[in-house]
Amino acid sequence: MRCPKCGQGRVLKGYLTKHDQCPNCGESFEGLNADDGPAWFTMFFVGLFTIPLLIALGVYNWFSMPFNIAIICVYITLLSLILLPPTKGIFIAILWYLRENK
C-alpha cells in the first residue's frame, strides 16, 4: 500500500480511496484504476481460506448450526474487510509497473 516508485508515500488516502499522486515523491496515479480486480481477488482468497473452516465446522460438529453460521458470517466479513485495501494497493502497483515498463 506504499508508492511503487519511492516506497514511502501511501497509495490509498482512505480505506479504498486512491491518492491522485504520491504525497512523498509526487508520482501520478492518474489512470491507474483497479476497478473490480481487487474485489474479485479478495473474494477468491476469502473463499480459499473459508473452505477449511467450513470443512472443520461440518466434520467436527463443535457448535450448533446457528452458531456455525454466525462464525462463518463474521469470519467472511472480517477477512474481506482486512484483505481488500492491500489487494487494491497491489493492483495499483501492478498497473503502475505495467504503465512504466511499456
Buried (B, 14 or more C-beta within 10 A) or exposed (E): EBBBBEEEBBBBEEEBEBBEBBBBEEBEBEEBEBEEBBBEBBBEBBEEEBEEBEEEBEEEEEEEEEEBEEBBEEBBEEBBEEBBBEBBBBBBBBBBEEEEEE
